[in-house]
Amino acid sequence: MGCESFGARSLACFVKTDAGKILIDPGVALASLRSGLFPHPLEVAAACRIKEKILFVLEGATDVVISHYHGDHMPMRKEDPYQLPMEALPSLEGVNFWCKGPEKISGLSAKRRTEFSDFLGFPLPASEGRNSDNMDFSPPVPHGVKGKGFGTVMMTRIREGDEIFVHCSDIQLLDRETVLKVLAWKPTIVLASGPPLYLSYRIPGVRKEAFENALLLARNVDTLILDHHLLRSFEGYRWLKELDGKVENRVLCAAEFMGKEPELLEAQRKNLYEKMPVPSGWHEAYEKGKAGFEEYF
């Protein structure tokens, strides 16, 4: 429903079961700068489409899961115009919330957790390690590389008959212990953030370690969907196709899983500005809410 292969930063996922309608990580964002450039209007439009989908499914959702408190995974208190504002949410009365607890999160994440709780009017639960009739939630697992100060996230397992779906949020396939926890849940379908290859200069060895972990996962699940951090570069898409070529099971991005062509807009930002120049003042006007797409683009 929302991923980089749909044009904006997100890992929003909607799962319908006999027991309910579950929305995981209802958030969206855009990189404030890539190649020294602000988001292109095409990226802004993609983010708006994802927001609309999230708001639509929230109307009938029975459960909402928040894996962690980053702006591309949850509604925000108007931190920037590209994210999903809390004020836009429909009534969430009667919805069950399953949220990452306050342990092992940054001060900023703790602030956002409190803001969301205050907005809803009730304390957010700490759901790590808990379960319901058809859902299980992991203990805290690393957000990327373990022990590097990137915090932790909560994974979600949903059971429906013979199908077991696991949403791995921002694990980035950079911790073998986390991958083994996923496999212990015996999933048939996994949706996970792949490694941030566009930042590999900051994290030496990220490509090799993540590829080995991805191979282990891909060989043991029927369908592996990798997206999010991975598809912020075309290098990541090539990495995905290389992985797909080494296993018999399905390996693909979220857009391909939904039968659509991937739109890696952030990866194309520089080219988008060259092919579709943006008039002076568009970005500032959009941020201030004084102009729509029609006036400036």
VOBA-1610 file (N, C-alpha, C; in pm, whole numbers, padded with zeros to 5 digits, always signed):
BEGIN
Met+00082-00120+00000Met+00000+00000+00000Met+00085+00126+00000Gly+00197+00120+00073Gly+00289+00232+00074Gly+00431+00182+00086Cys+00513+00211-00014Cys+00654+00170-00014Cys+00730+00257-00113Glu+00862+00249-00108Glu+00943+00324-00204Glu+00913+00283-00348Ser+00872+00158-00370Ser+00838+00117-00507Ser+00707+00178-00554Phe+00632+00244-00463Phe+00514+00322-00500Phe+00546+00471-00502Gly+00673+00509-00483Gly+00714+00645-00505Gly+00745+00731-00385Ala+00725+00679-00262Ala+00753+00760-00143Ala+00796+00668-00028Arg+00856+00726+00073Arg+00904+00647+00186Arg+00787+00601+00274Ser+00774+00471+00290Ser+00666+00414+00370Ser+00686+00264+00377Leu+00623+00201+00473Leu+00611+00055+00475Leu+00471+00020+00526Ala+00375+00107+00489Ala+00236+00086+00529Ala+00181-00039+00461Cys+00106-00117+00538Cys+00058-00245+00488Cys-00080-00273+00547Phe-00174-00315+00462Phe-00311-00344+00505Phe-00339-00492+00483Val-00380-00560+00588Val-00403-00705+00582Val-00547-00734+00625Lys-00623-00800+00538Lys-00759-00840+00571Lys-00763-00988+00606Thr-00821-01021+00720Thr-00838-01159+00762Thr-00984-01181+00800Asp-01021-01305+00828Asp-01157-01332+00876Asp-01184-01263+01009Ala-01076-01241+01086Ala-01091-01183+01220Ala-01093-01031+01219Gly-01040-00967+01115Gly-01037-00821+01116Gly-00959-00762+01001Lys-00943-00629+01007Lys-00870-00553+00905Lys-00758-00477+00975Ile-00634-00514+00943Ile-00518-00470+01018Ile-00433-00376+00934Leu-00411-00257+00984Leu-00324-00159+00918Leu-00195-00146+00997Ile-00084-00176+00932Ile+00047-00171+00996Ile+00124-00050+00945Asp+00180+00026+01036Asp+00267+00141+01006Asp+00203+00244+00912Pro+00097+00310+00957Pro+00029+00411+00874Pro+00106+00543+00868Gly+00210+00545+00789Gly+00291+00665+00778Gly+00350+00679+00638Val+00396+00799+00605Val+00459+00826+00477Val+00550+00947+00495Ala+00656+00954+00416Ala+00749+01067+00423Ala+00826+01077+00292Leu+00897+01187+00276Leu+00988+01205+00164Leu+01122+01250+00217Ala+01229+01212+00149Ala+01362+01259+00187Ala+01368+01410+00168Ser+01404+01484+00272Ser+01407+01630+00260Ser+01507+01677+00155Leu+01618+01603+00142Leu+01717+01635+00039Leu+01776+01506-00017Arg+01787+01497-00149Arg+01865+01394-00217Arg+01933+01462-00334Ser+02060+01439-00351Ser+02139+01505-00455Ser+02129+01657-00443Gly+02113+01705-00317Gly+02103+01848-00293Gly+01972+01909-00337Leu+01871+01825-00363Leu+01743+01873-00416Leu+01628+01839-00322Phe+01529+01930-00315Phe+01407+01904-00240Phe+01321+01803-00315Pro+01219+01745-00252Pro+01131+01650-00322Pro+01071+01710-00448His+01073+01630-00554His+01012+01672-00680His+00860+01661-00668Pro+00784+01744-00739Pro+00637+01735-00733Pro+00582+01596-00760Leu+00649+01517-00844Leu+00599+01380-00868Leu+00610+01296-00742Glu+00714+01319-00662Glu+00725+01249-00534Glu+00617+01295-00437Val+00592+01425-00437Val+00488+01480-00350Val+00353+01418-00385Ala+00326+01405-00515Ala+00200+01345-00558Ala+00190+01199-00514Ala+00303+01126-00521Ala+00303+00986-00477Ala+00276+00977-00327Ala+00337+01067-00249Ala+00313+01068-00105Ala+00166+01097-00075Cys+00107+01188-00151Cys-00035+01220-00132Cys-00123+01099-00161Arg-00089+01023-00264Arg-00168+00903-00296Arg-00162+00802-00183Ile-00043+00785-00125Ile-00029+00691-00014Ile-00108+00739+00107Lys-00102+00870+00136Lys-00183+00925+00245Lys-00330+00893+00226Glu-00379+00913+00104Glu-00521+00889+00076Glu-00558+00744+00098Lys-00471+00652+00058Lys-00499+00510+00079Lys-00503+00477+00227Ile-00408+00532+00303Ile-00405+00507+00447Ile-00533+00557+00513Leu-00573+00678+00481Leu-00693+00735+00540Leu-00817+00657+00501Phe-00821+00605+00378Phe-00935+00526+00332Phe-00949+00397+00412Val-00839+00322+00428Val-00850+00194+00498Val-00865+00213+00649Leu-00819+00327+00702Leu-00838+00353+00844Leu-00986+00360+00881Glu-01070+00400+00786Glu-01213+00412+00812Glu-01274+00279+00857Gly-01221+00168+00806Gly-01278+00038+00841Gly-01185-00053+00917Ala-01070+00000+00960Ala-00971-00085+01028Ala-01020-00128+01167Thr-00988-00252+01203Thr-01016-00300+01338Thr-00893-00292+01427Asp-00773-00294+01362Asp-00647-00294+01435Asp-00547-00204+01366Val-00467-00132+01446Val-00357-00051+01394Val-00230-00089+01468Val-00124-00114+01392Val+00005-00152+01448Val+00107-00043+01420Ile+00182-00002+01521Ile+00292+00094+01504Ile+00421+00023+01544Ser+00506-00003+01446Ser+00628-00081+01473Ser+00736+00001+01542His+00738+00132+01514His+00831+00224+01580His+00789+00366+01542Tyr+00861+00464+01594Tyr+00810+00601+01589Tyr+00890+00692+01497His+00915+00645+01376His+00975+00727+01273His+00864+00783+01184Gly+00891+00898+01123Gly+00788+00971+01051Gly+00732+00903+00929Asp+00801+00802+00875Asp+00747+00728+00761Asp+00670+00604+00805His+00645+00591+00937His+00576+00473+00989His+00456+00506+01077Met+00429+00634+01099Met+00320+00671+01188Met+00268+00810+01153Pro+00146+00844+01193Pro+00098+00981+01176Pro+00180+01077+01262Met+00197+01199+01212Met+00285+01294+01279Met+00212+01422+01318Arg+00274+01496+01410Arg+00220+01624+01454Arg+00275+01735+01364Lys+00237+01733+01237Lys+00273+01838+01140Lys+00422+01870+01139Glu+00506+01767+01135Glu+00649+01796+01133Glu+00696+01842+00996Asp+00635+01793+00888Asp+00658+01850+00755Asp+00535+01820+00669Pro+00518+01890+00558Pro+00394+01877+00480Pro+00379+01748+00403Tyr+00484+01666+00397Tyr+00478+01543+00319Tyr+00429+01425+00403Gln+00436+01435+00534Gln+00397+01326+00621Gln+00245+01326+00644Leu+00195+01219+00705Leu+00053+01208+00736Leu+00025+01277+00869Pro-00050+01387+00869Pro-00075+01457+00996Pro-00181+01386+01080Met-00159+01385+01211Met-00257+01325+01302Met-00394+01388+01283Glu-00396+01518+01257Glu-00522+01591+01247Glu-00610+01542+01132Ala-00551+01472+01035Ala-00628+01423+00921Ala-00696+01289+00948Leu-00664+01225+01060Leu-00715+01091+01088Leu-00865+01093+01115Pro-00935+00987+01071Pro-01076+00974+01105Pro-01090+00931+01251Ser-01212+00921+01299Ser-01233+00870+01435Ser-01178+00728+01446Leu-01100+00704+01550Leu-01041+00571+01571Leu-01100+00503+01693Glu-01219+00545+01730Glu-01287+00485+01845Glu-01315+00338+01816Gly-01281+00252+01910Gly-01304+00109+01896Gly-01193+00034+01826Val-01095+00105+01771Val-00983+00039+01703Val-00884-00013+01807Asn-00835-00134+01786Asn-00732-00191+01875Asn-00595-00143+01829Phe-00516-00091+01923Phe-00381-00047+01891Phe-00279-00144+01947Trp-00177-00171+01865Trp-00066-00258+01903Trp+00061-00180+01871Cys+00133-00139+01973Cys+00241-00042+01952Cys+00372-00084+02019Lys+00480-00041+01957Lys+00610-00056+02021Lys+00610+00021+02152Gly+00667-00040+02254Gly+00670+00024+02385Gly+00774+00134+02394Pro+00787+00194+02512Pro+00880+00307+02529Pro+01025+00265+02553Glu+01049+00135+02561Glu+01186+00089+02588Glu+01272+00093+02461Lys+01400+00127+02480Lys+01500+00125+02373Lys+01458+00209+02253Ile+01411+00333+02282Ile+01383+00427+02175Ile+01450+00560+02208Ser+01468+00643+02105Ser+01535+00771+02124Ser+01442+00870+02194Gly+01500+00981+02237Gly+01420+01085+02298Gly+01316+01140+02202Leu+01352+01153+02074Leu+01258+01203+01975Leu+01144+01105+01954Ser+01176+00975+01949Ser+01071+00874+01934Ser+00979+00873+02055Ala+01036+00890+02174Ala+00953+00896+02295Ala+00858+01015+02289Lys+00907+01128+02238Lys+00824+01247+02224Lys+00709+01220+02127Arg+00739+01157+02015Arg+00635+01128+01917Arg+00533+01028+01972Arg+00582+00932+02049Arg+00490+00835+02110Arg+00393+00906+02204Thr+00445+00998+02284Thr+00361+01074+02377Thr+00262+01162+02301Glu+00307+01227+02193Glu+00219+01313+02114Glu+00104+01233+02054Phe+00133+01114+02005Phe+00027+01032+01945Phe-00071+00984+02053Ser-00018+00946+02166Ser-00103+00906+02278Ser-00194+01020+02321Asp-00138+01139+02333Asp-00217+01256+02373Asp-00325+01286+02269Phe-00291+01271+02142Phe-00388+01298+02037Phe-00505+01198+02044Leu-00473+01072+02067Leu-00577+00969+02073Leu-00659+00978+02201Gly-00597+01029+02307Gly-00668+01044+02433Gly-00661+00924+02524Phe-00565+00834+02497Phe-00545+00719+02586Phe-00401+00671+02573Pro-00349+00601+02674Pro-00211+00554+02669Pro-00192+00449+02559Leu-00083+00458+02486Leu-00053+00355+02388Leu-00002+00230+02460Pro-00045+00113+02417Pro+00003-00010+02481Pro+00148-00039+02442Ala+00215-00117+02522Ala+00346-00171+02487Ala+00322-00316+02446Ser+00322-00342+02315Ser+00274-00471+02264Ser+00383-00572+02237Glu+00508-00535+02255Glu+00618-00628+02225Glu+00606-00755+02308Gly+00615-00868+02239Gly+00607-00997+02307Gly+00465-01044+02334Arg+00364-00963+02297Arg+00225-01000+02322Arg+00166-01073+02201Asn+00047-01128+02219Asn-00024-01192+02108Asn-00173-01183+02128Ser-00247-01200+02018Ser-00393-01206+02022Ser-00434-01335+01954Asp-00560-01347+01915Asp-00607-01472+01855Asp-00530-01507+01728Asn-00499-01406+01646Asn-00431-01436+01520Asn-00308-01350+01495Met-00264-01276+01596Met-00147-01190+01579Met-00046-01212+01691Asp+00081-01202+01654Asp+00191-01209+01751Asp+00284-01093+01723Phe+00347-01044+01830Phe+00439-00932+01817Phe+00573-00968+01880Ser+00680-00932+01810Ser+00814-00971+01855Ser+00860-00885+01972Pro+00958-00934+02047Pro+01032-00845+02138Pro+01107-00743+02053Pro+01167-00641+02114Pro+01242-00543+02035Pro+01354-00610+01956Val+01365-00573+01828Val+01474-00621+01742Val+01544-00499+01682Pro+01670-00513+01641Pro+01746-00396+01594Pro+01687-00328+01470His+01689-00197+01472His+01657-00116+01354His+01787-00108+01274Gly+01810-00208+01190Gly+01935-00214+01116Gly+02042-00289+01193Val+02162-00231+01198Val+02276-00296+01262Val+02260-00293+01414Lys+02278-00408+01476Lys+02264-00420+01620Lys+02374-00342+01693Gly+02335-00272+01798Gly+02431-00206+01884Gly+02494-00081+01828Lys+02436-00025+01721Lys+02492+00096+01659Lys+02412+00222+01692Gly+02319+00211+01785Gly+02244+00328+01827Gly+02128+00366+01737Phe+02084+00273+01651Phe+01973+00303+01561Phe+01837+00268+01621Gly+01836+00220+01743Gly+01711+00188+01809Gly+01659+00050+01774Thr+01532+00025+01811Thr+01470-00105+01786Thr+01331-00088+01727Val+01281-00197+01670Val+01147-00199+01610Val+01074-00323+01658Met+00945-00329+01629Met+00861-00443+01663Met+00811-00509+01535Met+00827-00641+01524Met+00777-00714+01408Met+00638-00770+01439Thr+00560-00795+01332Thr+00422-00843+01346Thr+00403-00972+01267Arg+00338-01069+01330Arg+00302-01196+01264Arg+00151-01209+01263Ile+00094-01237+01144Ile-00051-01254+01129Ile-00079-01392+01072Arg-00166-01466+01138Arg-00199-01604+01097Arg-00341-01610+01041Glu-00356-01676+00927Glu-00486-01696+00864Glu-00484-01832+00793Gly-00542-01934+00857Gly-00539-02067+00798Gly-00396-02117+00786Asp-00359-02159+00664Asp-00223-02208+00640Asp-00124-02096+00607Glu-00175-01974+00595Glu-00088-01862+00560Glu-00039-01789+00685Ile+00089-01759+00686Ile+00149-01680+00794Ile+00226-01565+00732Phe+00180-01444+00761Phe+00242-01323+00707Phe+00322-01254+00817Val+00443-01212+00785Val+00527-01140+00881Val+00570-01006+00822His+00542-00900+00897His+00584-00764+00860His+00706-00731+00946Cys+00819-00710+00879Cys+00946-00697+00951Cys+00993-00554+00968Ser+00914-00459+00925Ser+00947-00319+00941Ser+01093-00293+00903Asp+01168-00215+00981Asp+01299-00167+00938Asp+01416-00253+00984Ile+01404-00384+00974Ile+01515-00469+01018Ile+01633-00460+00921Gln+01607-00431+00794Gln+01711-00407+00692Gln+01799-00529+00665Leu+01762-00645+00722Leu+01833-00771+00700Leu+01979-00762+00745Leu+02003-00684+00850Leu+02141-00661+00895Leu+02173-00728+01028Asp+02084-00814+01076Asp+02109-00885+01201Asp+02061-01029+01186Arg+02154-01124+01187Arg+02119-01265+01164Arg+02023-01319+01270Glu+02040-01277+01394Glu+01952-01324+01500Glu+01806-01285+01473Thr+01785-01166+01421Thr+01650-01121+01387Thr+01592-01205+01275Val+01670-01234+01173Val+01624-01317+01062Val+01585-01456+01112Leu+01660-01510+01205Leu+01627-01641+01262Leu+01496-01635+01340Lys+01471-01523+01406Lys+01342-01507+01476Lys+01227-01506+01377Val+01247-01441+01263Val+01143-01441+01160Val+01117-01584+01113Leu+01221-01659+01085Leu+01205-01796+01037Leu+01141-01887+01141Ala+01166-01858+01269Ala+01105-01939+01376Ala+00953-01925+01377Trp+00903-01815+01320Trp+00758-01795+01307Trp+00699-01874+01190Lys+00784-01940+01110Lys+00743-02023+00997Lys+00652-01948+00898Pro+00697-01832+00850Pro+00612-01754+00760Pro+00604-01812+00619Thr+00493-01783+00552Thr+00480-01813+00410Thr+00505-01687+00327Ile+00473-01571+00383Ile+00497-01443+00316Ile+00565-01348+00414Val+00671-01282+00370Val+00742-01185+00452Val+00753-01053+00376Leu+00721-00944+00445Leu+00745-00808+00393Leu+00848-00743+00483Ala+00962-00704+00426Ala+01070-00648+00508Ala+01138-00533+00436Ser+01198-00447+00516Ser+01286-00345+00460Ser+01419-00411+00423Gly+01462-00390+00299Gly+01594-00436+00261Gly+01701-00339+00310Pro+01827-00369+00284Pro+01936-00286+00334Pro+01944-00151+00264Pro+01993-00048+00334Pro+02006+00086+00274Pro+02135+00098+00193Leu+02137+00039+00075Leu+02260+00040-00005Leu+02303+00181-00042Tyr+02210+00275-00047Tyr+02246+00413-00080Tyr+02328+00477+00032Leu+02332+00412+00149Leu+02412+00460+00262Leu+02528+00365+00294Ser+02562+00277+00200Ser+02661+00174+00229Ser+02798+00231+00264Tyr+02825+00355+00221Tyr+02952+00418+00258Tyr+02959+00443+00408Arg+02844+00449+00475Arg+02841+00468+00620Arg+02845+00337+00696Ile+02801+00230+00631Ile+02790+00100+00697Ile+02870-00002+00616Pro+03000-00014+00640Pro+03084-00108+00564Pro+03031-00251+00574Gly+03034-00322+00462Gly+02993-00462+00461Gly+02845-00485+00455Val+02765-00378+00442Val+02619-00392+00446Val+02568-00481+00333Arg+02625-00469+00216Arg+02574-00544+00101Arg+02591-00694+00120Lys+02710-00736+00160Lys+02739-00879+00174Lys+02658-00942+00288Glu+02658-00878+00404Glu+02587-00934+00519Glu+02437-00944+00491Ala+02380-00838+00436Ala+02237-00839+00407Ala+02202-00943+00302Phe+02289-00961+00203Phe+02261-01059+00097Phe+02259-01200+00154Glu+02350-01230+00242Glu+02353-01363+00304Glu+02227-01388+00387Asn+02185-01287+00461Asn+02064-01300+00541Asn+01940-01309+00452Ala+01940-01233+00343Ala+01827-01238+00250Ala+01816-01374+00183Leu+01929-01433+00147Leu+01928-01567+00088Leu+01868-01669+00184Leu+01908-01662+00310Leu+01854-01753+00411Leu+01702-01739+00420Leu+01655-01616+00420Leu+01512-01590+00429Leu+01440-01635+00302Ala+01494-01600+00187Ala+01429-01630+00060Ala+01416-01780+00035Arg+01512-01855+00083Arg+01509-02001+00062Arg+01409-02072+00153Asn+01355-01998+00250Asn+01270-02063+00349Asn+01130-02003+00359Val+01095-01912+00269Val+00959-01858+00264Val+00911-01863+00119Asp+00781-01881+00101Asp+00727-01890-00035Asp+00742-01758-00110Thr+00715-01646-00041Thr+00721-01514-00104Thr+00794-01416-00012Leu+00899-01354-00064Leu+00974-01254+00011Leu+00961-01120-00061Ile+00899-01023+00008Ile+00881-00889-00048Ile+00980-00796+00021Leu+01073-00740-00054Leu+01174-00649+00000Leu+01156-00511-00064Asp+01159-00408+00020Asp+01133-00273-00030Asp+01193-00173+00067His+01133-00056+00075His+01167+00049+00171His+01312+00095+00153His+01399+00087+00252His+01535+00141+00239His+01605+00091+00113Leu+01580-00034+00077Leu+01649-00095-00036Leu+01624-00021-00166Leu+01501+00028-00184Leu+01464+00085-00314Leu+01473+00237-00317Arg+01562+00291-00236Arg+01594+00432-00247Arg+01707+00455-00347Ser+01748+00347-00414Ser+01850+00357-00519Ser+01825+00247-00622Phe+01871+00270-00745Phe+01859+00166-00847Phe+01954+00050-00817Glu+02062+00079-00746Glu+02151-00028-00703Glu+02073-00129-00620Gly+01982-00079-00536Gly+01901-00168-00454Gly+01810-00257-00537Tyr+01754-00202-00644Tyr+01666-00284-00730Tyr+01748-00392-00801Arg+01868-00358-00844Arg+01955-00460-00906Arg+01991-00568-00806Trp+02017-00528-00682Trp+02047-00622-00573Trp+01929-00717-00553Leu+01808-00664-00558Leu+01687-00745-00543Leu+01676-00848-00654Lys+01703-00807-00777Lys+01692-00899-00890Lys+01803-01004-00888Glu+01919-00965-00837Glu+02026-01064-00820Glu+01984-01170-00721Leu+01923-01128-00611Leu+01875-01223-00510Leu+01768-01314-00570Asp+01674-01257-00644Asp+01566-01334-00705Asp+01622-01443-00797Gly+01732-01414-00865Gly+01791-01510-00957Gly+01860-01627-00890Lys+01878-01621-00760Lys+01950-01727-00689Lys+01858-01824-00614Val+01728-01799-00616Val+01635-01886-00542Val+01516-01921-00630Glu+01447-02030-00594Glu+01329-02071-00668Glu+01204-02001-00618Asn+01201-01962-00491Asn+01084-01895-00436Asn+01074-01752-00490Arg+00958-01689-00469Arg+00936-01555-00522Arg+01008-01450-00438Val+01081-01363-00505Val+01145-01248-00441Val+01112-01126-00528Leu+01050-01025-00469Leu+01005-00910-00546Leu+00979-00791-00455Cys+00956-00675-00516Cys+00925-00556-00438Cys+00774-00545-00419Ala+00731-00450-00338Ala+00589-00438-00304Ala+00503-00407-00426Ala+00550-00315-00512Ala+00472-00282-00631Ala+00454-00404-00720Glu+00559-00481-00739Glu+00549-00602-00822Glu+00454-00703-00759Phe+00455-00714-00627Phe+00363-00805-00559Phe+00217-00765-00587Met+00193-00635-00600Met+00058-00585-00628Met+00029-00575-00778Gly+00119-00629-00861Gly+00097-00632-01005Gly+00123-00500-01074Lys+00206-00415-01015Lys+00234-00282-01072Lys+00383-00266-01103Glu+00413-00171-01189Glu+00551-00139-01220Glu+00610-00054-01107Pro+00732-00083-01061Pro+00794-00001-00955Pro+00817+00142-01002Glu+00795+00238-00912Glu+00823+00379-00938Glu+00924+00427-00835Leu+01050+00418-00866Leu+01155+00455-00771Leu+01184+00604-00786Leu+01093+00685-00738Leu+01102+00828-00763Leu+01215+00895-00687Glu+01238+00855-00563Glu+01348+00916-00488Glu+01481+00887-00556Ala+01497+00765-00605Ala+01620+00728-00675Ala+01638+00810-00803Gln+01528+00860-00859Gln+01533+00935-00984Gln+01531+01086-00963Arg+01539+01134-00840Arg+01513+01276-00815Arg+01595+01369-00906Lys+01722+01345-00918Lys+01805+01433-01001Lys+01757+01432-01145Asn+01727+01313-01198Asn+01679+01303-01335Asn+01542+01367-01352Leu+01457+01355-01250Leu+01324+01417-01258Leu+01335+01568-01273Tyr+01426+01629-01196Tyr+01444+01773-01206Tyr+01499+01814-01343Glu+01580+01726-01402Glu+01636+01758-01534Glu+01529+01744-01643Lys+01446+01639-01632Lys+01345+01614-01734Lys+01220+01700-01715Met+01187+01730-01589Met+01065+01806-01558Met+01101+01916-01460Pro+01161+02026-01509Pro+01205+02134-01419Pro+01088+02190-01338Val+01121+02234-01217Val+01021+02288-01126Val+01034+02439-01121Pro+00925+02512-01141Pro+00932+02659-01138Pro+00981+02710-01003Ser+01051+02820-01005Ser+01101+02881-00883Ser+00986+02914-00788Gly+01004+02879-00662Gly+00904+02911-00561Gly+00804+02801-00533Trp+00805+02695-00618Trp+00705+02590-00598Trp+00720+02523-00462His+00843+02484-00429His+00865+02409-00305His+00827+02491-00182Glu+00870+02616-00179Glu+00839+02702-00064Glu+00688+02722-00050Ala+00620+02741-00164Ala+00475+02762-00160Ala+00403+02636-00111Tyr+00450+02520-00156Tyr+00385+02396-00112Tyr+00402+02379+00039Glu+00522+02403+00088Glu+00547+02384+00231Glu+00461+02478+00315Lys+00433+02597+00263Lys+00351+02692+00338Lys+00202+02669+00315Gly+00170+02574+00225Gly+00030+02545+00200Gly-00042+02651+00121Lys+00032+02731+00045Lys-00030+02843-00026Lys-00059+02812-00173Ala-00016+02694-00220Ala-00038+02665-00361Ala-00057+02516-00383Gly-00136+02482-00482Gly-00155+02343-00520Gly-00070+02311-00641Phe-00081+02187-00690Phe-00002+02144-00803Phe-00039+02224-00928Glu-00168+02256-00945Glu-00213+02318-01069Glu-00145+02453-01093Glu-00122+02530-00988Glu-00067+02665-01004Glu+00080+02663-01043Tyr+00154+02566-00986Tyr+00298+02571-01003Tyr+00355+02462-01095Phe+00273+02361-01129Phe+00331+02251-01206Phe+00225+02189-01297
//
